Amino acid sequence: MITATPISAEAQIRQMSDEFSAAVRARDLDRMLAPYAKDAVIFDAAPAKLSIGLEQFRKHWQDFFDMLRGPIGHETRDMTVIADRDLAVAHLLSHTSGTQRNGAPLEMWLRLSLVFRKVDGQWLVTHEHSSVPF
């Protein structure tokens, strides 16, 4: 008898990060926001603001997509995940690239800290904090 081995919390969260990057490249807001809790608290770096709940965060991303033309690049690096039962924390670097509507290139690195809570067997982002290295 073959039994399935459960995917570790770290593997699930890394997979979520990969899916988020793919969704950014596809400009798919619904897919991007799917792993976020409805009442997630998000401290965004650019522009510096606090979003409580997904509607403000959705608007921020839509505004970001609207200022770009053509393909968007998005990747993450150096991710560390620490998980225990129903709580996990991750930190990573995020790189986004593209071309602004005025033709100027955009290259942006962010530092991200994420807090996840496992709800009904699914990991959800409940807190995000991003900052810009300078």
DSSP file (Angstrom, degrees, kcal/mol; ACC not computed):
  #  RESIDUE AA STRUCTURE BP1 BP2  ACC     N-H-->O    O-->H-N    N-H-->O    O-->H-N    TCO  KAPPA ALPHA  PHI   PSI    X-CA   Y-CA   Z-CA
    1    1 A M              0   0    0      0, 0.0     2,-0.5     0, 0.0     0, 0.0   0.000 360.0 360.0 360.0 129.0    0.0    0.0    0.0
    2    2 A I        -     0   0    0      2,-0.0     2,-0.4     0, 0.0     0, 0.0  -0.843 360.0-165.2 -99.3 129.5    1.4    3.4   -1.0
    3    3 A T        -     0   0    0     -2,-0.5     2,-0.3     0, 0.0     0, 0.0  -0.908  22.6-115.8-114.7 144.9    0.5    6.3    1.2
    4    4 A A        -     0   0    0     -2,-0.4     3,-0.0     1,-0.0    -2,-0.0  -0.576  23.7-133.8 -77.7 135.3    1.0    9.9    0.3
    5    5 A T        -     0   0    0     -2,-0.3     3,-0.1     1,-0.1    -1,-0.0  -0.776  28.1-114.5 -87.2 128.1    3.5   11.9    2.3
    6    6 A P        -     0   0    0      0, 0.0     2,-0.3     0, 0.0     3,-0.1  -0.317  30.3-111.4 -62.2 144.1    2.1   15.3    3.4
    7    7 A I        -     0   0    0      1,-0.1     5,-0.0     2,-0.1    -3,-0.0  -0.600  38.3-111.9 -74.8 133.9    3.8   18.2    1.8
    8    8 A S     >  -     0   0    0     -2,-0.3     4,-2.5     1,-0.1     5,-0.2  -0.213  20.1-114.7 -64.9 157.0    5.8   20.1    4.5
    9    9 A A  H  > S+     0   0    0      1,-0.2     4,-2.5     2,-0.2     5,-0.2   0.907 118.1  53.3 -57.6 -42.5    4.6   23.6    5.5
   10   10 A E  H  > S+     0   0    0      1,-0.2     4,-2.5     2,-0.2    -1,-0.2   0.929 109.1  47.7 -60.9 -44.9    7.9   25.0    4.1
   11   11 A A  H  > S+     0   0    0      1,-0.2     4,-2.2     2,-0.2    -1,-0.2   0.899 111.6  50.8 -63.4 -40.5    7.3   23.3    0.7
   12   12 A Q  H  X S+     0   0    0     -4,-2.5     4,-2.1     2,-0.2    -1,-0.2   0.919 112.1  46.5 -62.6 -43.4    3.7   24.6    0.6
   13   13 A I  H  X S+     0   0    0     -4,-2.5     4,-2.0     2,-0.2    -2,-0.2   0.882 111.5  50.9 -69.8 -37.9    4.7   28.2    1.4
   14   14 A R  H  X S+     0   0    0     -4,-2.5     4,-2.2    -5,-0.2    -1,-0.2   0.896 110.1  50.8 -63.6 -39.0    7.5   28.0   -1.2
   15   15 A Q  H  X S+     0   0    0     -4,-2.2     4,-2.4     1,-0.2    -2,-0.2   0.895 108.1  52.4 -64.3 -40.0    5.0   26.8   -3.7
   16   16 A M  H  X S+     0   0    0     -4,-2.1     4,-2.4     2,-0.2    -2,-0.2   0.892 108.4  51.4 -62.1 -39.8    2.7   29.7   -2.8
   17   17 A S  H  X S+     0   0    0     -4,-2.0     4,-2.2     2,-0.2    -2,-0.2   0.914 110.2  48.3 -64.1 -43.4    5.5   32.1   -3.4
   18   18 A D  H  X S+     0   0    0     -4,-2.2     4,-2.2     1,-0.2    -2,-0.2   0.903 111.9  50.0 -62.5 -41.0    6.2   30.6   -6.9
   19   19 A E  H  X S+     0   0    0     -4,-2.4     4,-2.4     2,-0.2    -2,-0.2   0.889 108.2  53.1 -65.4 -39.5    2.5   30.8   -7.7
   20   20 A F  H  X S+     0   0    0     -4,-2.4     4,-2.4     2,-0.2    -2,-0.2   0.935 109.2  48.9 -60.8 -46.4    2.4   34.5   -6.6
   21   21 A S  H  X S+     0   0    0     -4,-2.2     4,-2.4     1,-0.2    -2,-0.2   0.913 111.3  49.4 -60.3 -43.3    5.3   35.3   -8.9
   22   22 A A  H  X S+     0   0    0     -4,-2.2     4,-1.5     1,-0.2    -1,-0.2   0.892 110.7  50.9 -62.6 -39.2    3.6   33.5  -11.8
   23   23 A A  H  <>S+     0   0    0     -4,-2.4     5,-2.7     2,-0.2     4,-0.5   0.880 108.7  51.1 -67.6 -38.2    0.4   35.4  -11.1
   24   24 A V  H ><5S+     0   0    0     -4,-2.4     3,-1.5     1,-0.2    -2,-0.2   0.946 109.2  50.5 -62.2 -47.4    2.2   38.8  -11.1
   25   25 A R  H 3<5S+     0   0    0     -4,-2.4    47,-0.5     1,-0.3    -1,-0.2   0.833 114.6  44.7 -60.0 -31.0    3.8   37.9  -14.4
   26   26 A A  T 3<5S-     0   0    0     -4,-1.5    -1,-0.3    -5,-0.2    -2,-0.2   0.466 108.0-127.1 -89.3  -3.1    0.3   37.1  -15.7
   27   27 A R  T < 5 +     0   0    0     -3,-1.5     2,-1.0    -4,-0.5    -3,-0.2   0.866  55.4 154.8  57.5  37.9   -1.2   40.2  -14.1
   28   28 A D     >< +     0   0    0     -5,-2.7     4,-2.2     1,-0.2    -1,-0.2  -0.776  21.3 179.6-102.7  91.0   -3.8   37.9  -12.5
   29   29 A L  H  > S+     0   0    0     -2,-1.0     4,-2.5     1,-0.2     5,-0.2   0.872  79.1  54.6 -61.4 -40.7   -5.0   39.7   -9.4
   30   30 A D  H  > S+     0   0    0      1,-0.2     4,-0.9     2,-0.2    -1,-0.2   0.929 111.7  44.4 -61.2 -44.3   -7.4   37.0   -8.3
   31   31 A R  H  4 S+     0   0    0      1,-0.2     3,-0.3     2,-0.2    -1,-0.2   0.874 113.1  52.4 -67.0 -37.8   -4.7   34.4   -8.4
   32   32 A M  H  < S+     0   0    0     -4,-2.2    -2,-0.2     1,-0.2    -1,-0.2   0.904 115.1  40.1 -63.1 -41.9   -2.2   36.7   -6.6
   33   33 A L  H >< S+     0   0    0     -4,-2.5     3,-2.0     1,-0.2    -1,-0.2   0.535  87.5  95.7 -89.6  -7.0   -4.6   37.5   -3.7
   34   34 A A  T 3< S+     0   0    0     -4,-0.9    -1,-0.2     1,-0.3    -2,-0.1   0.844  84.2  49.9 -54.8 -38.4   -6.0   34.0   -3.3
   35   35 A P  T 3  S+     0   0    0      0, 0.0    90,-3.2     0, 0.0     2,-0.4   0.398  92.1  98.7 -85.7   8.4   -3.6   33.0   -0.5
   36   36 A Y  E <  S-a  125   0A   0     -3,-2.0    90,-0.2    88,-0.3     2,-0.1  -0.757  77.7-118.1 -95.7 138.3   -4.3   36.2    1.5
   37   37 A A  E >   -     0   0A   0     88,-2.9     3,-2.0    -2,-0.4    16,-0.1  -0.436  28.4-117.5 -65.4 146.7   -6.7   36.3    4.5
   38   38 A K  E 3  S+     0   0A   0      1,-0.3    16,-1.0    15,-0.1    17,-0.2   0.804 115.8  42.0 -58.1 -30.5   -9.6   38.6    3.8
   39   39 A D  E 3  S+     0   0A   0     14,-0.2    -1,-0.3    15,-0.1    -2,-0.1  -0.003  84.2 154.1-106.8  28.3   -8.5   40.8    6.8
   40   40 A A  E <   -     0   0A   0     -3,-2.0    13,-3.2    85,-0.1     2,-0.5  -0.232  40.5-135.3 -57.5 143.1   -4.7   40.7    6.1
   41   41 A V  E     -aB 127  52A   0     85,-2.3    87,-2.3    11,-0.2     2,-0.5  -0.916  26.7-174.0-102.2 123.4   -2.7   43.6    7.4
   42   42 A I  E     -aB 128  51A   0      9,-3.2     9,-3.3    -2,-0.5     2,-0.7  -0.970  18.9-165.4-129.2 119.7   -0.2   44.8    4.7
   43   43 A F  E     -aB 129  50A   0     85,-3.2    87,-2.5    -2,-0.5     2,-0.3  -0.909  22.9-160.6-100.0 109.3    2.5   47.4    5.1
   44   44 A D  E   > - B   0  49A   0      5,-2.9     5,-1.8    -2,-0.7    87,-0.0  -0.681  16.2-154.7 -97.3 145.5    3.5   48.3    1.6
   45   45 A A  E   5S+ B   0  48A   0     -2,-0.3     3,-0.4     1,-0.2    87,-0.1   0.829  74.4  69.4 -86.3 -34.9    6.8   49.9    0.7
   46   46 A A  T   5S+     0   0    0      1,-0.5    -1,-0.2     2,-0.1     2,-0.1  -0.892 121.6   9.5-135.2 103.4    6.0   51.6   -2.6
   47   47 A P  T   5S-     0   0    0      0, 0.0    -1,-0.5     0, 0.0     2,-0.5   0.657 106.3-119.3 -75.5 156.6    4.1   53.8   -1.9
   48   48 A A  E   5 +B   45   0A   0     -3,-0.4     2,-0.3    -2,-0.1    -3,-0.2  -0.463  61.7 128.8 -64.6 113.7    4.5   53.5    1.9
   49   49 A K  E   < -B   44   0A   0     -5,-1.8    -5,-2.9    -2,-0.5     2,-0.5  -0.988  55.3-116.8-161.5 163.3    1.1   52.7    3.1
   50   50 A L  E     -B   43   0A   0     -2,-0.3     2,-0.5    -7,-0.2    -7,-0.2  -0.928  24.2-169.2-108.1 129.5   -1.0   50.4    5.3
   51   51 A S  E     -B   42   0A   0     -9,-3.3    -9,-3.2    -2,-0.5     2,-0.6  -0.983   4.1-168.4-117.6 126.6   -3.7   48.2    3.8
   52   52 A I  E     +B   41   0A   0     -2,-0.5     4,-0.2   -11,-0.2   -11,-0.2  -0.955  66.6   5.7-113.2 114.5   -6.1   46.4    6.0
   53   53 A G  S  > S-     0   0    0    -13,-3.2     4,-0.8    -2,-0.6   -14,-0.2  -0.187  93.5 -82.7  94.2 165.5   -8.0   43.9    3.9
   54   54 A L  H  > S+     0   0    0    -16,-1.0     4,-3.1     1,-0.2     5,-0.2   0.693 110.2  73.1 -84.6 -20.5   -7.6   43.0    0.3
   55   55 A E  H  > S+     0   0    0    -17,-0.2     4,-2.2     2,-0.2    -1,-0.2   0.923 101.9  43.7 -64.8 -42.4   -9.5   45.7   -1.5
   56   56 A Q  H  > S+     0   0    0     -4,-0.2     4,-2.3     2,-0.2    -1,-0.2   0.914 116.0  48.8 -65.1 -41.7   -6.8   48.4   -0.8
   57   57 A F  H  X S+     0   0    0     -4,-0.8     4,-2.3     2,-0.2    -2,-0.2   0.905 110.1  51.6 -64.5 -42.2   -4.1   45.9   -1.7
   58   58 A R  H  X S+     0   0    0     -4,-3.1     4,-2.7     1,-0.2    -1,-0.2   0.923 109.9  49.6 -59.0 -45.8   -5.9   44.9   -4.9
   59   59 A K  H  X S+     0   0    0     -4,-2.2     4,-2.7     2,-0.2    -2,-0.2   0.905 108.8  52.8 -62.3 -41.9   -6.2   48.6   -5.9
   60   60 A H  H  X S+     0   0    0     -4,-2.3     4,-2.1     1,-0.2    -1,-0.2   0.942 112.2  44.7 -58.3 -48.3   -2.5   49.2   -5.2
   61   61 A W  H  X S+     0   0    0     -4,-2.3     4,-2.9     2,-0.2    -2,-0.2   0.895 111.9  52.2 -65.6 -39.2   -1.5   46.2   -7.5
   62   62 A Q  H  X S+     0   0    0     -4,-2.7     4,-2.5     1,-0.2    -1,-0.2   0.926 109.8  49.3 -62.6 -42.8   -4.0   47.3  -10.2
   63   63 A D  H  X S+     0   0    0     -4,-2.7     4,-1.1     2,-0.2    -1,-0.2   0.893 111.1  50.9 -60.3 -39.8   -2.5   50.8  -10.2
   64   64 A F  H >< S+     0   0    0     -4,-2.1     3,-0.7    -5,-0.2     4,-0.3   0.938 111.1  47.0 -63.7 -47.3    1.0   49.2  -10.4
   65   65 A F  H >< S+     0   0    0     -4,-2.9     3,-1.5     1,-0.2    -2,-0.2   0.891 108.1  57.1 -60.8 -38.9    0.0   47.1  -13.4
   66   66 A D  H 3< S+     0   0    0     -4,-2.5    -1,-0.2     1,-0.3    -2,-0.2   0.752 101.2  56.3 -65.9 -24.1   -1.6   50.1  -15.1
   67   67 A M  T << S+     0   0    0     -4,-1.1    34,-2.0    -3,-0.7     2,-0.3   0.502 102.5  70.5 -86.3  -2.3    1.7   52.1  -15.0
   68   68 A L  E <   -C  100   0A   0     -3,-1.5     2,-0.3    -4,-0.3    32,-0.2  -0.834  61.9-160.7-115.0 152.1    3.5   49.3  -16.9
   69   69 A R  E     +C   99   0A   0     30,-2.9    30,-0.8    -2,-0.3    -3,-0.0  -0.922  57.0   6.6-123.7 155.5    3.3   48.1  -20.4
   70   70 A G  E    S-     0   0A   0     -2,-0.3    -2,-0.1    28,-0.1    31,-0.0  -0.209 108.0  -9.0  73.0-165.5    4.4   44.8  -21.9
   71   71 A P  E     -     0   0A   0      0, 0.0     2,-0.4     0, 0.0    28,-0.4  -0.250  59.7-145.1 -69.3 153.9    5.6   41.9  -19.9
   72   72 A I  E     -     0   0A   0    -47,-0.5     2,-0.4    26,-0.1    26,-0.2  -0.963   6.7-148.1-117.9 135.0    6.4   42.0  -16.2
   73   73 A G  E     +C   97   0A   0     24,-3.1    24,-2.1    -2,-0.4     2,-0.3  -0.821  20.9 171.2 -98.9 143.4    9.2   40.0  -14.5
   74   74 A H  E     +C   96   0A   0     -2,-0.4     2,-0.3    22,-0.2    22,-0.2  -0.936   4.9 153.1-153.5 130.4    8.8   38.8  -11.0
   75   75 A E  E     -C   95   0A   0     20,-2.1    20,-2.9    -2,-0.3     2,-0.3  -0.972  26.6-140.6-148.9 161.1   11.0   36.5   -8.9
   76   76 A T  E     -C   94   0A   0     -2,-0.3     2,-0.3    18,-0.2    18,-0.2  -0.931  18.5-175.0-124.2 152.9   11.9   35.7   -5.3
   77   77 A R  E     +C   93   0A   0     16,-2.5    16,-2.6    -2,-0.3    -2,-0.0  -0.952  56.1  19.3-140.8 159.5   15.2   34.8   -3.8
   78   78 A D  E    S-     0   0A   0     -2,-0.3     2,-0.3    14,-0.2    -1,-0.1   0.821  72.2-179.3  55.2  41.4   16.8   33.8   -0.5
   79   79 A M  E     -     0   0A   0     13,-0.1     2,-0.4    -3,-0.1    13,-0.2  -0.553  11.4-170.0 -77.4 134.2   13.5   32.7    1.1
   80   80 A T  E     -C   91   0A   0     11,-2.4    11,-1.9    -2,-0.3     2,-0.4  -0.992   4.0-168.9-120.4 132.7   13.6   31.4    4.7
   81   81 A V  E     -C   90   0A   0     -2,-0.4     2,-0.4     9,-0.2     9,-0.2  -0.983   9.6-175.8-125.3 132.2   10.6   29.7    6.2
   82   82 A I  E     +C   89   0A   0      7,-2.8     7,-2.8    -2,-0.4     2,-0.4  -0.996  17.3 174.8-124.0 123.7   10.0   28.8    9.8
   83   83 A A  E     +C   88   0A   0     -2,-0.4     2,-0.3     5,-0.2     5,-0.2  -0.969  17.4 175.9-135.8 146.5    6.7   26.9   10.5
   84   84 A D  E >   -C   87   0A   0      3,-2.6     3,-2.0    -2,-0.4     2,-0.7  -0.878  63.4 -58.2-150.4 115.3    5.1   25.3   13.5
   85   85 A R  T 3  S-     0   0    0     -2,-0.3     3,-0.0     1,-0.3    32,-0.0  -0.301 125.0  -5.3  52.5 -94.3    1.6   23.7   13.4
   86   86 A D  T 3  S+     0   0    0     -2,-0.7    32,-2.0    31,-0.1     2,-0.4   0.175 122.9  70.1-119.1  18.7   -0.6   26.6   12.3
   87   87 A L  E <   +CD  84 117A   0     -3,-2.0    -3,-2.6    30,-0.2     2,-0.3  -1.000  52.6 169.9-137.1 135.2    1.8   29.6   12.3
   88   88 A A  E     -CD  83 116A   0     28,-2.2    28,-3.2    -2,-0.4     2,-0.4  -0.988  14.8-160.1-143.4 152.0    4.6   30.3    9.9
   89   89 A V  E     -CD  82 115A   0     -7,-2.8    -7,-2.8    -2,-0.3     2,-0.3  -0.988  11.6-178.8-131.1 140.6    6.9   33.2    9.1
   90   90 A A  E     -CD  81 114A   0     24,-2.4    24,-3.0    -2,-0.4     2,-0.3  -0.987   8.2-170.4-136.8 148.1    8.9   33.8    5.9
   91   91 A H  E     +CD  80 113A   0    -11,-1.9   -11,-2.4    -2,-0.3     2,-0.3  -0.993  22.0 144.2-135.9 148.2   11.4   36.4    4.8
   92   92 A L  E     - D   0 112A   0     20,-2.0    20,-2.7    -2,-0.3     2,-0.4  -0.954  45.4 -99.6-164.0 172.2   12.7   36.8    1.3
   93   93 A L  E     -CD  77 111A   0    -16,-2.6   -16,-2.5    -2,-0.3     2,-0.4  -0.909  31.9-160.1-107.5 141.7   13.8   39.2   -1.5
   94   94 A S  E     -CD  76 110A   0     16,-2.7    16,-2.6    -2,-0.4     2,-0.5  -0.982   2.8-164.3-125.9 132.6   11.4   40.0   -4.3
   95   95 A H  E     -CD  75 109A   0    -20,-2.9   -20,-2.1    -2,-0.4     2,-0.4  -0.971   6.9-178.7-121.1 127.5   12.5   41.4   -7.7
   96   96 A T  E     +CD  74 108A   0     12,-2.7    12,-2.6    -2,-0.5     2,-0.3  -0.975   5.8 175.8-123.9 138.5   10.0   43.0  -10.1
   97   97 A S  E     +CD  73 107A   0    -24,-2.1   -24,-3.1    -2,-0.4     2,-0.3  -0.971  15.1 118.2-140.7 155.7   11.0   44.4  -13.6
   98   98 A G  E     - D   0 106A   0      8,-1.9     8,-2.9    -2,-0.3     2,-0.5  -0.974  55.9 -76.8 175.8-167.8    9.1   45.9  -16.5
   99   99 A T  E     -CD  69 105A   0    -30,-0.8   -30,-2.9   -28,-0.4     5,-0.1  -0.983  38.3-132.5-122.4 126.7    8.7   48.9  -18.7
  100  100 A Q  E >   -C   68   0A   0      4,-3.3     3,-2.4    -2,-0.5   -32,-0.3  -0.310  31.0-104.8 -71.7 161.0    6.8   52.0  -17.5
  101  101 A R  T 3  S+     0   0    0    -34,-2.0   -33,-0.1     1,-0.3    -1,-0.1   0.805 122.4  58.2 -57.0 -30.9    4.2   53.5  -19.9
  102  102 A N  T 3  S-     0   0    0    -35,-0.3    -1,-0.3     2,-0.1   -34,-0.1   0.426 122.8-106.1 -81.0   2.9    6.7   56.4  -20.6
  103  103 A G  S <  S+     0   0    0     -3,-2.4    -2,-0.1     1,-0.3    -1,-0.1   0.296  77.1 134.6  93.3  -9.3    9.2   53.8  -21.8
  104  104 A A        -     0   0    0     -5,-0.1    -4,-3.3     1,-0.1    -1,-0.3  -0.500  58.5-114.2 -74.1 139.8   11.5   54.0  -18.8
  105  105 A P  E     -D   99   0A   0      0, 0.0     2,-0.5     0, 0.0    -6,-0.2  -0.403  23.7-147.9 -71.5 151.8   12.7   50.7  -17.4
  106  106 A L  E     +D   98   0A   0     -8,-2.9    -8,-1.9    -2,-0.1     2,-0.4  -0.990  21.2 169.3-122.6 124.8   11.6   49.6  -13.9
  107  107 A E  E     +D   97   0A   0     -2,-0.5     2,-0.4   -10,-0.2   -10,-0.2  -0.985  11.7 172.8-132.1 121.3   13.8   47.5  -11.7
  108  108 A M  E     -D   96   0A   0    -12,-2.6   -12,-2.7    -2,-0.4     2,-0.4  -0.986  16.7-167.8-140.1 126.9   12.7   47.1   -8.1
  109  109 A W  E     -D   95   0A   0     -2,-0.4     2,-0.3   -14,-0.2   -14,-0.2  -0.923  13.1-175.8-107.9 137.3   13.9   45.0   -5.2
  110  110 A L  E     -D   94   0A   0    -16,-2.6   -16,-2.7    -2,-0.4     2,-0.5  -0.957  22.8-137.0-127.9 149.9   11.9   44.6   -2.0
  111  111 A R  E     -DE  93 131A   0     20,-3.0    20,-2.0    -2,-0.3     2,-0.4  -0.924  30.1-164.2 -99.4 131.4   12.5   42.9    1.3
  112  112 A L  E     -DE  92 130A   0    -20,-2.7   -20,-2.0    -2,-0.5     2,-0.4  -0.950  18.8-171.9-122.9 138.5    9.4   41.0    2.4
  113  113 A S  E     -DE  91 129A   0     16,-2.3    16,-2.4    -2,-0.4     2,-0.4  -0.998  16.8-172.2-121.2 131.2    8.4   39.5    5.7
  114  114 A L  E     -DE  90 128A   0    -24,-3.0   -24,-2.4    -2,-0.4     2,-0.5  -0.965  14.7-157.9-128.0 139.6    5.3   37.4    5.7
  115  115 A V  E     -DE  89 127A   0     12,-2.6    11,-2.8    -2,-0.4    12,-1.4  -0.974  15.7-166.9-115.2 131.0    3.2   35.8    8.5
  116  116 A F  E     -DE  88 125A   0    -28,-3.2   -28,-2.2    -2,-0.5     2,-0.4  -0.886   8.2-165.4-117.1 146.8    1.0   32.8    7.6
  117  117 A R  E     -DE  87 124A   0      7,-2.3     7,-2.2    -2,-0.3     2,-0.7  -0.996  22.6-128.3-128.1 138.0   -1.8   31.1    9.6
  118  118 A K  E     + E   0 123A   0    -32,-2.0     2,-0.5    -2,-0.4     5,-0.3  -0.779  31.0 179.7 -88.9 118.5   -3.2   27.7    8.8
  119  119 A V  E >   - E   0 122A   0      3,-3.0     3,-1.8    -2,-0.7    -2,-0.0  -0.981  68.9 -16.5-123.5 122.0   -6.9   28.0    8.5
  120  120 A D  T 3  S-     0   0    0     -2,-0.5    -1,-0.2     1,-0.3     3,-0.1   0.875 130.7 -50.5  50.3  41.8   -9.0   24.9    7.7
  121  121 A G  T 3  S+     0   0    0      1,-0.2     2,-0.4    -3,-0.1    -1,-0.3   0.482 119.1 105.8  81.7   3.1   -5.9   23.1    6.4
  122  122 A Q  E <   - E   0 119A   0     -3,-1.8    -3,-3.0    -5,-0.0     2,-0.4  -0.954  68.4-127.0-121.8 134.2   -4.8   26.0    4.2
  123  123 A W  E     - E   0 118A   0     -2,-0.4     2,-0.4    -5,-0.3    -5,-0.2  -0.633  30.9-173.9 -76.6 131.0   -1.9   28.5    4.7
  124  124 A L  E     - E   0 117A   0     -7,-2.2    -7,-2.3    -2,-0.4     2,-0.5  -0.977  28.1-120.0-126.5 140.6   -3.1   32.1    4.4
  125  125 A V  E     +aE  36 116A   0    -90,-3.2   -88,-2.9    -2,-0.4    -9,-0.2  -0.689  35.4 168.5 -75.6 122.4   -1.0   35.3    4.5
  126  126 A T  E     +     0   0A   0    -11,-2.8   -85,-2.3    -2,-0.5     2,-0.3   0.586  65.7  24.2-109.4 -17.2   -2.3   37.3    7.5
  127  127 A H  E     -aE  41 115A   0    -12,-1.4   -12,-2.6   -87,-0.2     2,-0.4  -0.980  60.4-179.8-150.7 135.0    0.5   39.9    7.6
  128  128 A E  E     -aE  42 114A   0    -87,-2.3   -85,-3.2    -2,-0.3     2,-0.4  -1.000   1.4-177.4-135.7 136.8    2.9   41.3    5.1
  129  129 A H  E     -aE  43 113A   0    -16,-2.4   -16,-2.3    -2,-0.4     2,-0.4  -0.986   7.2-176.5-133.5 124.4    5.6   43.9    5.5
  130  130 A S  E     - E   0 112A   0    -87,-2.5     2,-0.3    -2,-0.4   -18,-0.2  -0.914   2.0-179.7-120.9 149.8    7.7   45.1    2.6
  131  131 A S  E     - E   0 111A   0    -20,-2.0   -20,-3.0    -2,-0.4   -86,-0.1  -0.971  24.8-124.3-143.2 158.1   10.6   47.6    2.6
  132  132 A V        -     0   0    0     -2,-0.3   -22,-0.2   -22,-0.2     2,-0.2  -0.897  26.2-126.3-106.1 124.7   12.9   49.0   -0.1
  133  133 A P              0   0    0      0, 0.0   -24,-0.1     0, 0.0     0, 0.0  -0.465 360.0 360.0 -66.3 137.6   16.7   48.6    0.4
  134  134 A F              0   0    0     -2,-0.2    -2,-0.0     0, 0.0     0, 0.0   0.305 360.0 360.0-146.4 360.0   18.5   51.9    0.2
